Amino acid sequence: MSRQSKQVDPLRLCDAAEAVMIAVVEASEHFGGRWPYPPDLMGTRFQPAALNEFSRDEVNEATMFLIRMGFLEAPRSVA
């Protein structure tokens, strides 16, 4: 079964990607310099204000975009 994600407008995606980068840098101060996985910040007390105007889906799409661009690392699976 194929999984389709909602298409995010390209300009909105760029805005979300910028917000994600701001958020991981800001949140890294709470995590000892480590960059957290941005979708994991959504709805937590560590969610930076930069993400407030974006949905979880938009943050996820922006994160995947930044991973494809090489700006963020994909999360390692826990084995």
N, C-alpha and C positions, 0 to 999 in steps of 0.2 A: 504494500500500500504506500503510495507516495504522499509525502507530507508537503503541503503547500503553505508557505507563509504569506501573510498579507503583504502586498506591495506597498512600500513606503515611498512617498514622493522624494525624488532625488535631493531637492533642496532641504526638505525636512530631515532626510537621512544625514546630510552634511551637518546640519545644526545639532542633531542628536549625537553625532560622532564627536563634535567639538565639546559638547556637554559631558560626554562619557570621559574624554581625556581630562577635562577639568576635574571631574568627579574622582577619577582614580588617583590623581595626584593629591587632591585634598584628603581623600579617605586614607591614603597611604600613611598619613601622619598618625592615624589611629592604629595602624597595623605594623608598626615598626619598620616602615619604609617599603614593605611589600605592597605591590599593587593588587588589590582585590579584583575578583571577577565582577564586572559592573552589574550584571543582572542580579547577582546575589545581594547587592546593596539595596535593591528596591524594597520599600516597605519596612526597612530596619531603622533603628535609631542612628545608624551611620550613613543613611542616605544623604548625600550632599544636595544642597539646594539646586545645583545646576541640573539635576535630573527631574525636578518637580514638574516641569511642564511636558514631560514625555511619558508615554505609556511603557509598560514592561516590554511589550512587543517591539516598540521603537528602540528601546535601549538594547534589547537583544539583537535586533537587526544591525544597529550601529556597532555593537561589539563585534559581531561576525564580520562586518565590513572592515573594521580596524584590524582584526586578526588576519584577514585576507591581505590587507595592505602591509602587514608586518609590524604594525605599531603596538599590538598587544599579543600576548601568547595565549593559545588555547589552554583551557584548564586541563590539568592532568587528571585522568580518571583514578579514582581510589580503588586499589585492588586488594 
